[in-house]
Amino acid sequence: MGVEFESSKWEPTLSLYGFIIMCCFSSIALFPRFFNKSLSLSPFADQSLSPTSHRYFLFLYSLASAMEGVWSVYGDFEFVYSGTSKEQILFSLILGFGSSLLLAPLLAFLFDSIGGHNKACLVFCVLHLFVGIWKRIVPQSHPCVWLLTLSSSLATGIFSFAFEAWIVLENENQGYRLRALTNTFWLMTFIESASLIGSQVLVNWLLASDVDTGIASSSTATIFIAIIGIFCVTKGWKQTPHSAPVKDRRWMSYINIFSDKRILLLGFAHACLQFSIAIFWILWAPTLVADGREVHLGLIYPCLMGARMLGSTVCPWLFCASSSLRIEDCLVYTFTVMGLALSIVAYDYQEIGVLVSLFCLFHAGVGLIIPSLARLRTIHVPNELRGGMISLSVAPANAAILFLLILRGYYQNIENSTMVALAALGLFMASGSMHLLKRLGKQPFGNWHKS
């Protein structure tokens, strides 16, 4: 007698989505009621930029996040649908991380030198416009398709530093306030995660009727968003030029980035975080579908981004004026918890529900850490060098990922679980660097900024 097994795809329950939404709403809504004596009721009320300019910037940042999200959401699907081999996908990943390793730091220092991070944002939009037009008119089998990977990687590298450096310099030039920047940082993380979810909804809607038409429509949507972004950057407010000459900024770069232990520790922690995030996005799907399991990955992705949004809403609770918790202490604990979560994943735990819970915990930590590191950069890094410091700190992570991809893809000398374990180890090391940063004190060379 034969036994039939009914297979079904695992997917999150609706209660999980509702729980994440309610937690985010409660965190944002209840915060001013508990701390109305020390903080203003609105995150926009203590801005050195005008509320209109601040909202304008956040709108532009949401457009940029949406452009990044469109390619990240359906990029893998497009590879599979077009019949791209594993070797070609691997080469694309290696080319992307390699170009980010070599070119992104140069671009960051260039824009730091000319003081034009609004120009960097413009280049970001132009690169996405180029990718969208290319995908719309050039077939996937074209021999120069590697230009798409190069352009997308450069755009991602610019995205990692340009918008943060732009808003920080604008705040400094128009009346610097640290607490206002803290509000901006967590709002940027929150809006970026929400925009990524919106990108997924848009792409799924476009692909629902016909795949070929949907792929073309996705490129058209990116072109449209990129044009709006270019218009916003060129017609919006202009960045105030720096008063420091280029030679002074180069001298400050060598002295502060390569000689100050606090900046090195901060950059090391950022590199470990970016390394773990990249490893996660490379391996999260293979980990969930291991042993032939069927999982609705498209339904899990919003949970991960929702957890990241929830983590970002915790920032104003921890860093308000009445809180006695230092940023470094918070990061020590958060990095440790994230490292433990990835350690369990590396142990090859097979229960999907537990894996998804650990993934959500990891992304909640990411949502908390990204604004926290941005605030520490505001304390320890001169604003004129911010873009170069961010890009340089990501370079070791890109180099490590490039090395692991070559070992895994071409030589099969390392397992997926080992790569996840290395990501967990990096998070533990980042926790140690935050502990050392706390011991070194608060300011590197006196107070660089007004508080």
One Martini backbone bead per residue (centre of mass of N, CA, C, O) as a GRO file, in nm:
protein
  451
    1MET     BB    1   0.094   0.037   0.025
    2GLY     BB    2   0.062   0.359  -0.043
    3VAL     BB    3   0.204   0.677   0.056
    4GLU     BB    4   0.077   1.000   0.083
    5PHE     BB    5   0.226   1.323   0.049
    6GLU     BB    6   0.155   1.645   0.153
    7SER     BB    7   0.253   1.935  -0.003
    8SER     BB    8   0.367   2.257   0.123
    9LYS     BB    9   0.402   2.586   0.149
   10TRP     BB   10   0.574   2.797   0.335
   11GLU     BB   11   0.415   3.055   0.541
   12PRO     BB   12   0.327   3.324   0.679
   13THR     BB   13   0.130   3.466   0.897
   14LEU     BB   14  -0.086   3.725   0.947
   15SER     BB   15  -0.001   3.782   1.244
   16LEU     BB   16   0.289   3.873   1.183
   17TYR     BB   17   0.224   4.128   1.028
   18GLY     BB   18   0.048   4.257   1.250
   19PHE     BB   19   0.268   4.266   1.468
   20ILE     BB   20   0.471   4.449   1.322
   21ILE     BB   21   0.283   4.689   1.270
   22MET     BB   22   0.201   4.744   1.566
   23CYS     BB   23   0.486   4.791   1.675
   24CYS     BB   24   0.559   5.031   1.498
   25PHE     BB   25   0.323   5.212   1.575
   26SER     BB   26   0.369   5.213   1.882
   27SER     BB   27   0.660   5.324   1.885
   28ILE     BB   28   0.586   5.598   1.745
   29ALA     BB   29   0.329   5.689   1.917
   30LEU     BB   30   0.449   5.656   2.225
   31PHE     BB   31   0.712   5.816   2.256
   32PRO     BB   32   0.613   6.119   2.311
   33ARG     BB   33   0.449   6.044   2.573
   34PHE     BB   34   0.706   5.953   2.746
   35PHE     BB   35   0.909   6.214   2.619
   36ASN     BB   36   0.781   6.518   2.630
   37LYS     BB   37   0.997   6.664   2.822
   38SER     BB   38   1.266   6.611   2.622
   39LEU     BB   39   1.086   6.602   2.360
   40SER     BB   40   0.951   6.634   2.081
   41LEU     BB   41   0.663   6.528   1.906
   42SER     BB   42   0.842   6.564   1.651
   43PRO     BB   43   1.092   6.465   1.429
   44PHE     BB   44   1.078   6.769   1.281
   45ALA     BB   45   1.107   6.996   1.514
   46ASP     BB   46   1.455   6.963   1.536
   47GLN     BB   47   1.541   7.103   1.271
   48SER     BB   48   1.774   7.269   1.074
   49LEU     BB   49   1.600   7.204   0.870
   50SER     BB   50   1.340   7.238   0.707
   51PRO     BB   51   1.060   7.055   0.682
   52THR     BB   52   1.048   7.063   0.373
   53SER     BB   53   1.342   6.973   0.315
   54HIS     BB   54   1.330   6.712   0.475
   55ARG     BB   55   1.100   6.578   0.313
   56TYR     BB   56   1.239   6.601   0.043
   57PHE     BB   57   1.474   6.414   0.109
   58LEU     BB   58   1.306   6.162   0.189
   59PHE     BB   59   1.177   6.134  -0.087
   60LEU     BB   60   1.440   6.091  -0.244
   61TYR     BB   61   1.527   5.842  -0.078
   62SER     BB   62   1.284   5.666  -0.158
   63LEU     BB   63   1.350   5.657  -0.457
   64ALA     BB   64   1.628   5.526  -0.430
   65SER     BB   65   1.528   5.271  -0.283
   66ALA     BB   66   1.341   5.177  -0.511
   67MET     BB   67   1.561   5.134  -0.722
   68GLU     BB   68   1.715   4.925  -0.560
   69GLY     BB   69   1.469   4.727  -0.517
   70VAL     BB   70   1.396   4.633  -0.801
   71TRP     BB   71   1.663   4.472  -0.854
   72SER     BB   72   1.673   4.299  -0.588
   73VAL     BB   73   1.401   4.147  -0.622
   74TYR     BB   74   1.424   4.051  -0.959
   75GLY     BB   75   1.712   3.957  -1.035
   76ASP     BB   76   1.704   3.649  -0.993
   77PHE     BB   77   1.459   3.596  -1.173
   78GLU     BB   78   1.589   3.700  -1.435
   79PHE     BB   79   1.813   3.495  -1.449
   80VAL     BB   80   1.632   3.241  -1.463
   81TYR     BB   81   1.443   3.323  -1.702
   82SER     BB   82   1.701   3.369  -1.906
   83GLY     BB   83   1.912   3.122  -1.847
   84THR     BB   84   2.124   3.163  -1.641
   85SER     BB   85   2.402   3.057  -1.524
   86LYS     BB   86   2.590   2.998  -1.247
   87GLU     BB   87   2.851   3.117  -1.363
   88GLN     BB   88   2.728   3.392  -1.444
   89ILE     BB   89   2.628   3.473  -1.166
   90LEU     BB   90   2.901   3.460  -1.027
   91PHE     BB   91   3.039   3.670  -1.207
   92SER     BB   92   2.848   3.899  -1.134
   93LEU     BB   93   2.917   3.909  -0.833
   94ILE     BB   94   3.222   3.953  -0.861
   95LEU     BB   95   3.203   4.213  -1.027
   96GLY     BB   96   3.046   4.378  -0.823
   97PHE     BB   97   3.241   4.359  -0.577
   98GLY     BB   98   3.496   4.451  -0.730
   99SER     BB   99   3.397   4.735  -0.815
  100SER     BB  100   3.335   4.832  -0.527
  101LEU     BB  101   3.625   4.799  -0.420
  102LEU     BB  102   3.771   4.998  -0.636
  103LEU     BB  103   3.559   5.253  -0.702
  104ALA     BB  104   3.398   5.362  -0.458
  105PRO     BB  105   3.627   5.508  -0.295
  106LEU     BB  106   3.702   5.706  -0.520
  107LEU     BB  107   3.427   5.846  -0.537
  108ALA     BB  108   3.412   5.939  -0.244
  109PHE     BB  109   3.669   6.120  -0.248
  110LEU     BB  110   3.580   6.298  -0.478
  111PHE     BB  111   3.318   6.415  -0.341
  112ASP     BB  112   3.465   6.522  -0.093
  113SER     BB  113   3.654   6.723  -0.245
  114ILE     BB  114   3.411   6.883  -0.405
  115GLY     BB  115   3.145   6.895  -0.231
  116GLY     BB  116   2.924   6.681  -0.411
  117HIS     BB  117   2.670   6.487  -0.308
  118ASN     BB  118   2.454   6.570  -0.511
  119LYS     BB  119   2.616   6.457  -0.751
  120ALA     BB  120   2.613   6.165  -0.654
  121CYS     BB  121   2.305   6.137  -0.669
  122LEU     BB  122   2.293   6.192  -0.971
  123VAL     BB  123   2.465   5.952  -1.061
  124PHE     BB  124   2.280   5.739  -0.945
  125CYS     BB  125   2.037   5.802  -1.130
  126VAL     BB  126   2.184   5.767  -1.402
  127LEU     BB  127   2.258   5.469  -1.368
  128HIS     BB  128   1.962   5.369  -1.350
  129LEU     BB  129   1.879   5.480  -1.622
  130PHE     BB  130   2.075   5.311  -1.789
  131VAL     BB  131   1.977   5.033  -1.699
  132GLY     BB  132   1.681   5.064  -1.790
  133ILE     BB  133   1.736   5.119  -2.092
  134TRP     BB  134   1.898   4.868  -2.152
  135LYS     BB  135   1.675   4.658  -2.069
  136ARG     BB  136   1.467   4.769  -2.283
  137ILE     BB  137   1.666   4.743  -2.567
  138VAL     BB  138   1.854   4.509  -2.462
  139PRO     BB  139   1.951   4.206  -2.467
  140GLN     BB  140   2.063   3.962  -2.246
  141SER     BB  141   2.277   3.837  -2.472
  142HIS     BB  142   2.465   4.055  -2.460
  143PRO     BB  143   2.812   4.095  -2.432
  144CYS     BB  144   2.767   4.384  -2.250
  145VAL     BB  145   2.609   4.303  -1.977
  146TRP     BB  146   2.829   4.384  -1.760
  147LEU     BB  147   2.746   4.686  -1.739
  148LEU     BB  148   2.512   4.643  -1.543
  149THR     BB  149   2.670   4.543  -1.301
  150LEU     BB  150   2.858   4.786  -1.278
  151SER     BB  151   2.640   5.005  -1.244
  152SER     BB  152   2.488   4.884  -1.001
  153SER     BB  153   2.732   4.877  -0.807
  154LEU     BB  154   2.795   5.179  -0.812
  155ALA     BB  155   2.519   5.269  -0.712
  156THR     BB  156   2.535   5.121  -0.440
  157GLY     BB  157   2.791   5.264  -0.341
  158ILE     BB  158   2.671   5.551  -0.346
  159PHE     BB  159   2.425   5.497  -0.160
  160SER     BB  160   2.597   5.436   0.108
  161PHE     BB  161   2.700   5.770   0.123
  162ALA     BB  162   2.561   6.021  -0.013
  163PHE     BB  163   2.302   6.085   0.156
  164GLU     BB  164   2.429   6.109   0.432
  165ALA     BB  165   2.641   6.328   0.362
  166TRP     BB  166   2.442   6.540   0.263
  167ILE     BB  167   2.262   6.584   0.521
  168VAL     BB  168   2.492   6.653   0.715
  169LEU     BB  169   2.601   6.907   0.568
  170GLU     BB  170   2.335   7.062   0.573
  171ASN     BB  171   2.312   7.077   0.880
  172GLU     BB  172   2.580   7.225   0.926
  173ASN     BB  173   2.535   7.475   0.731
  174GLN     BB  174   2.228   7.540   0.879
  175GLY     BB  175   2.245   7.404   1.172
  176TYR     BB  176   2.365   7.208   1.401
  177ARG     BB  177   2.203   6.888   1.511
  178LEU     BB  178   2.216   6.585   1.657
  179ARG     BB  179   1.920   6.499   1.714
  180ALA     BB  180   1.816   6.550   1.429
  181LEU     BB  181   1.996   6.335   1.297
  182THR     BB  182   1.885   6.092   1.446
  183ASN     BB  183   1.607   6.112   1.320
  184THR     BB  184   1.704   6.085   1.027
  185PHE     BB  185   1.839   5.805   1.037
  186TRP     BB  186   1.587   5.631   1.119
  187LEU     BB  187   1.410   5.730   0.884
  188MET     BB  188   1.584   5.618   0.657
  189THR     BB  189   1.561   5.320   0.737
  190PHE     BB  190   1.255   5.304   0.734
  191ILE     BB  191   1.210   5.402   0.437
  192GLU     BB  192   1.382   5.195   0.295
  193SER     BB  193   1.220   4.944   0.382
  194ALA     BB  194   0.947   5.039   0.269
  195SER     BB  195   1.050   5.066  -0.028
  196LEU     BB  196   1.120   4.767  -0.067
  197ILE     BB  197   0.833   4.669  -0.036
  198GLY     BB  198   0.716   4.843  -0.265
  199SER     BB  199   0.889   4.713  -0.488
  200GLN     BB  200   0.771   4.430  -0.461
  201VAL     BB  201   0.480   4.503  -0.525
  202LEU     BB  202   0.533   4.621  -0.805
  203VAL     BB  203   0.667   4.374  -0.939
  204ASN     BB  204   0.440   4.168  -0.888
  205TRP     BB  205   0.227   4.327  -1.046
  206LEU     BB  206   0.380   4.326  -1.323
  207LEU     BB  207   0.417   3.993  -1.323
  208ALA     BB  208   0.127   3.868  -1.311
  209SER     BB  209   0.039   3.848  -1.616
  210ASP     BB  210   0.335   3.900  -1.765
  211VAL     BB  211   0.664   3.847  -1.776
  212ASP     BB  212   0.774   4.008  -2.015
  213THR     BB  213   0.612   4.264  -1.956
  214GLY     BB  214   0.706   4.297  -1.660
  215ILE     BB  215   1.007   4.344  -1.710
  216ALA     BB  216   0.970   4.593  -1.889
  217SER     BB  217   0.806   4.755  -1.675
  218SER     BB  218   1.029   4.768  -1.462
  219SER     BB  219   1.219   4.938  -1.632
  220THR     BB  220   1.022   5.172  -1.673
  221ALA     BB  221   0.990   5.241  -1.373
  222THR     BB  222   1.288   5.311  -1.327
  223ILE     BB  223   1.304   5.539  -1.529
  224PHE     BB  224   1.089   5.716  -1.397
  225ILE     BB  225   1.224   5.742  -1.116
  226ALA     BB  226   1.496   5.857  -1.218
  227ILE     BB  227   1.380   6.116  -1.339
  228ILE     BB  228   1.267   6.225  -1.076
  229GLY     BB  229   1.539   6.228  -0.927
  230ILE     BB  230   1.684   6.425  -1.115
  231PHE     BB  231   1.488   6.657  -1.072
  232CYS     BB  232   1.524   6.681  -0.762
  233VAL     BB  233   1.832   6.738  -0.761
  234THR     BB  234   1.839   6.986  -0.970
  235LYS     BB  235   1.569   7.150  -0.841
  236GLY     BB  236   1.655   7.161  -0.574
  237TRP     BB  237   1.841   7.207  -0.329
  238LYS     BB  238   2.151   7.343  -0.264
  239GLN     BB  239   2.463   7.281  -0.189
  240THR     BB  240   2.678   7.391   0.034
  241PRO     BB  241   2.978   7.498   0.025
  242HIS     BB  242   3.287   7.461   0.119
  243SER     BB  243   3.553   7.614   0.314
  244ALA     BB  244   3.747   7.396   0.275
  245PRO     BB  245   4.014   7.294   0.134
  246VAL     BB  246   4.145   7.030  -0.027
  247LYS     BB  247   4.413   6.997   0.128
  248ASP     BB  248   4.290   6.985   0.408
  249ARG     BB  249   4.115   6.733   0.358
  250ARG     BB  250   4.349   6.541   0.293
  251TRP     BB  251   4.496   6.570   0.558
  252MET     BB  252   4.258   6.481   0.736
  253SER     BB  253   4.232   6.201   0.617
  254TYR     BB  254   4.504   6.080   0.707
  255ILE     BB  255   4.487   6.147   1.011
  256ASN     BB  256   4.192   6.030   1.089
  257ILE     BB  257   4.151   5.751   0.944
  258PHE     BB  258   4.464   5.621   0.990
  259SER     BB  259   4.512   5.719   1.317
  260ASP     BB  260   4.237   5.677   1.448
  261LYS     BB  261   4.096   5.444   1.653
  262ARG     BB  262   3.794   5.515   1.644
  263ILE     BB  263   3.758   5.508   1.337
  264LEU     BB  264   3.860   5.218   1.299
  265LEU     BB  265   3.647   5.080   1.477
  266LEU     BB  266   3.401   5.186   1.325
  267GLY     BB  267   3.481   5.066   1.048
  268PHE     BB  268   3.493   4.771   1.139
  269ALA     BB  269   3.197   4.743   1.223
  270HIS     BB  270   3.081   4.815   0.946
  271ALA     BB  271   3.214   4.583   0.791
  272CYS     BB  272   3.084   4.351   0.950
  273LEU     BB  273   2.795   4.423   0.883
  274GLN     BB  274   2.813   4.412   0.569
  275PHE     BB  275   2.908   4.122   0.557
  276SER     BB  276   2.658   3.988   0.692
  277ILE     BB  277   2.447   4.097   0.496
  278ALA     BB  278   2.560   3.972   0.236
  279ILE     BB  279   2.554   3.679   0.329
  280PHE     BB  280   2.256   3.665   0.378
  281TRP     BB  281   2.153   3.735   0.080
  282ILE     BB  282   2.298   3.487  -0.047
  283LEU     BB  283   2.181   3.245   0.180
  284TRP     BB  284   1.877   3.251   0.265
  285ALA     BB  285   1.743   3.078   0.046
  286PRO     BB  286   1.915   2.814   0.061
  287THR     BB  287   1.846   2.766   0.362
  288LEU     BB  288   1.530   2.733   0.332
  289VAL     BB  289   1.549   2.518   0.067
  290ALA     BB  290   1.664   2.295   0.196
  291ASP     BB  291   1.590   1.968   0.121
  292GLY     BB  292   1.333   2.056  -0.068
  293ARG     BB  293   1.194   2.297   0.037
  294GLU     BB  294   0.890   2.487   0.052
  295VAL     BB  295   0.894   2.845  -0.008
  296HIS     BB  296   0.770   3.176   0.046
  297LEU     BB  297   0.981   3.424  -0.013
  298GLY     BB  298   0.791   3.671  -0.081
  299LEU     BB  299   0.659   3.658   0.222
  300ILE     BB  300   0.926   3.698   0.394
  301TYR     BB  301   1.051   3.970   0.309
  302PRO     BB  302   0.853   4.166   0.463
  303CYS     BB  303   0.935   4.066   0.744
  304LEU     BB  304   1.228   4.163   0.735
  305MET     BB  305   1.165   4.464   0.679
  306GLY     BB  306   0.981   4.501   0.925
  307ALA     BB  307   1.201   4.440   1.135
  308ARG     BB  308   1.378   4.678   1.050
  309MET     BB  309   1.174   4.896   1.115
  310LEU     BB  310   1.147   4.827   1.413
  311GLY     BB  311   1.444   4.876   1.489
  312SER     BB  312   1.446   5.183   1.413
  313THR     BB  313   1.222   5.269   1.632
  314VAL     BB  314   1.419   5.229   1.884
  315CYS     BB  315   1.620   5.466   1.878
  316PRO     BB  316   1.463   5.701   2.029
  317TRP     BB  317   1.448   5.542   2.299
  318LEU     BB  318   1.767   5.510   2.349
  319PHE     BB  319   1.857   5.834   2.250
  320CYS     BB  320   1.744   5.995   2.455
  321ALA     BB  321   1.790   6.221   2.707
  322SER     BB  322   1.681   6.009   2.943
  323SER     BB  323   1.895   5.812   2.857
  324SER     BB  324   2.168   5.601   2.994
  325LEU     BB  325   2.237   5.473   2.724
  326ARG     BB  326   2.487   5.392   2.533
  327ILE     BB  327   2.567   5.327   2.218
  328GLU     BB  328   2.789   5.115   2.263
  329ASP     BB  329   2.625   4.928   2.445
  330CYS     BB  330   2.401   4.865   2.246
  331LEU     BB  331   2.591   4.743   2.026
  332VAL     BB  332   2.706   4.513   2.185
  333TYR     BB  333   2.436   4.362   2.224
  334THR     BB  334   2.337   4.351   1.928
  335PHE     BB  335   2.575   4.202   1.800
  336THR     BB  336   2.551   3.952   1.980
  337VAL     BB  337   2.265   3.864   1.902
  338MET     BB  338   2.322   3.838   1.599
  339GLY     BB  339   2.547   3.626   1.628
  340LEU     BB  340   2.367   3.410   1.760
  341ALA     BB  341   2.166   3.381   1.530
  342LEU     BB  342   2.379   3.290   1.312
  343SER     BB  343   2.484   3.045   1.471
  344ILE     BB  344   2.224   2.880   1.446
  345VAL     BB  345   2.219   2.877   1.139
  346ALA     BB  346   2.503   2.740   1.106
  347TYR     BB  347   2.398   2.472   1.254
  348ASP     BB  348   2.148   2.375   1.080
  349TYR     BB  349   1.860   2.450   1.127
  350GLN     BB  350   1.536   2.309   1.011
  351GLU     BB  351   1.332   2.506   1.118
  352ILE     BB  352   1.159   2.749   0.962
  353GLY     BB  353   1.040   2.923   1.190
  354VAL     BB  354   1.312   2.970   1.331
  355LEU     BB  355   1.462   3.098   1.097
  356VAL     BB  356   1.273   3.339   1.058
  357SER     BB  357   1.310   3.451   1.342
  358LEU     BB  358   1.616   3.496   1.314
  359PHE     BB  359   1.601   3.685   1.073
  360CYS     BB  360   1.432   3.903   1.214
  361LEU     BB  361   1.634   3.957   1.439
  362PHE     BB  362   1.862   4.048   1.257
  363HIS     BB  363   1.704   4.292   1.121
  364ALA     BB  364   1.645   4.445   1.376
  365GLY     BB  365   1.945   4.500   1.431
  366VAL     BB  366   2.001   4.653   1.170
  367GLY     BB  367   1.793   4.886   1.223
  368LEU     BB  368   1.960   4.982   1.480
  369ILE     BB  369   2.262   5.010   1.379
  370ILE     BB  370   2.269   5.207   1.141
  371PRO     BB  371   2.191   5.471   1.301
  372SER     BB  372   2.411   5.440   1.520
  373LEU     BB  373   2.659   5.462   1.335
  374ALA     BB  374   2.585   5.738   1.222
  375ARG     BB  375   2.610   5.885   1.492
  376LEU     BB  376   2.908   5.811   1.545
  377ARG     BB  377   3.013   5.955   1.295
  378THR     BB  378   2.926   6.237   1.394
  379ILE     BB  379   3.127   6.231   1.639
  380HIS     BB  380   3.417   6.112   1.495
  381VAL     BB  381   3.363   6.232   1.200
  382PRO     BB  382   3.434   6.432   0.968
  383ASN     BB  383   3.219   6.548   0.734
  384GLU     BB  384   3.426   6.574   0.487
  385LEU     BB  385   3.492   6.236   0.536
  386ARG     BB  386   3.243   6.047   0.529
  387GLY     BB  387   3.233   5.903   0.253
  388GLY     BB  388   3.516   5.773   0.264
  389MET     BB  389   3.475   5.614   0.527
  390ILE     BB  390   3.240   5.437   0.437
  391SER     BB  391   3.375   5.311   0.185
  392LEU     BB  392   3.629   5.196   0.327
  393SER     BB  393   3.469   5.008   0.530
  394VAL     BB  394   3.347   4.827   0.290
  395ALA     BB  395   3.594   4.706   0.143
  396PRO     BB  396   3.665   4.456   0.325
  397ALA     BB  397   3.394   4.318   0.278
  398ASN     BB  398   3.421   4.285  -0.030
  399ALA     BB  399   3.682   4.119  -0.020
  400ALA     BB  400   3.572   3.880   0.147
  401ILE     BB  401   3.340   3.803  -0.045
  402LEU     BB  402   3.512   3.755  -0.293
  403PHE     BB  403   3.676   3.522  -0.171
  404LEU     BB  404   3.433   3.334  -0.102
  405LEU     BB  405   3.317   3.309  -0.389
  406ILE     BB  406   3.562   3.170  -0.510
  407LEU     BB  407   3.573   2.928  -0.322
  408ARG     BB  408   3.275   2.832  -0.368
  409GLY     BB  409   3.240   2.847  -0.690
  410TYR     BB  410   3.534   2.720  -0.800
  411TYR     BB  411   3.641   2.516  -0.543
  412GLN     BB  412   3.463   2.405  -0.305
  413ASN     BB  413   3.603   2.495   0.003
  414ILE     BB  414   3.312   2.597   0.108
  415GLU     BB  415   3.047   2.636   0.313
  416ASN     BB  416   2.762   2.787   0.399
  417SER     BB  417   2.792   2.755   0.709
  418THR     BB  418   3.072   2.889   0.719
  419MET     BB  419   2.986   3.168   0.619
  420VAL     BB  420   2.788   3.222   0.850
  421ALA     BB  421   2.998   3.192   1.076
  422LEU     BB  422   3.170   3.432   0.983
  423ALA     BB  423   2.949   3.642   1.022
  424ALA     BB  424   2.921   3.593   1.326
  425LEU     BB  425   3.214   3.660   1.397
  426GLY     BB  426   3.202   3.954   1.299
  427LEU     BB  427   2.990   4.044   1.510
  428PHE     BB  428   3.162   3.984   1.759
  429MET     BB  429   3.390   4.178   1.676
  430ALA     BB  430   3.213   4.431   1.671
  431SER     BB  431   3.146   4.422   1.970
  432GLY     BB  432   3.441   4.462   2.061
  433SER     BB  433   3.485   4.739   1.922
  434MET     BB  434   3.268   4.888   2.091
  435HIS     BB  435   3.407   4.844   2.362
  436LEU     BB  436   3.667   4.996   2.286
  437LEU     BB  437   3.532   5.265   2.214
  438LYS     BB  438   3.430   5.324   2.498
  439ARG     BB  439   3.716   5.328   2.637
  440LEU     BB  440   3.832   5.575   2.458
  441GLY     BB  441   3.581   5.748   2.430
  442LYS     BB  442   3.421   6.019   2.265
  443GLN     BB  443   3.664   6.196   2.144
  444PRO     BB  444   3.927   6.239   1.923
  445PHE     BB  445   3.974   6.586   1.857
  446GLY     BB  446   3.764   6.678   2.003
  447ASN     BB  447   3.513   6.891   1.891
  448TRP     BB  448   3.376   6.890   1.569
  449HIS     BB  449   3.092   6.964   1.686
  450LYS     BB  450   2.786   7.069   1.733
  451SER     BB  451   2.522   6.993   1.985
   0.00000   0.00000   0.00000
